[in-house]
């Protein structure tokens, strides 16, 4: 689990609810199914108008990576590449053909397959860089879905508030109904602004970090495969790939390398 996300959720939502309760408010005051329907339904509709349905579904599938840290770490990837480098140095790069079936990373699998098939290093780099660009372009749309939702939801919340006020105006003869109706109307604004700043925009930012991490891993993987193809010494390969990761990740990577 991503501790930063979990703590952020509790601190953000908990702080707002605690402030409400301290001021004498009640949770029932902000639980309005109609307002939620207007805000989230309207926001979803606007997002689906802006993006293809496939992109929207892909974006919501990626939400789990906001809470769960990716298992494919840089240290593990370096250890795997060094292992392949050792085997290729000992038995030849063609010997890696038997390992292709067990590789779960499509980018690594394709890169190694091209290397095993005898592709020249320059040509291999050129081909896989095209794929890198295509993957990066596709992944850029994922955070944009939530970023757009964060822009739409406050406005949809205002629409919900205005709709509520229209209903209030029809009961001006009853002052009690007017007061309660105005309070209910502004709940939609709370939902819209709250959803944008506590969910949609933070999710977009976290996914941008995740996507950049994945892109960096693929760049590192490409350099590793090309170095294996060129016959680079495994120890030199390890030192080269460690340059792609931060100091705290290097500390985690070295024990893995020693065990491998």
Helices and strands as residue ranges (DSSP letters): H 3-22, G 27-30, H 33-50, H 53-61, H 64-67, H 74-91, G 93-102, H 106-116, H 121-169, H 175-195, I 196-200, H 201-229, H 234-242, H 247-259
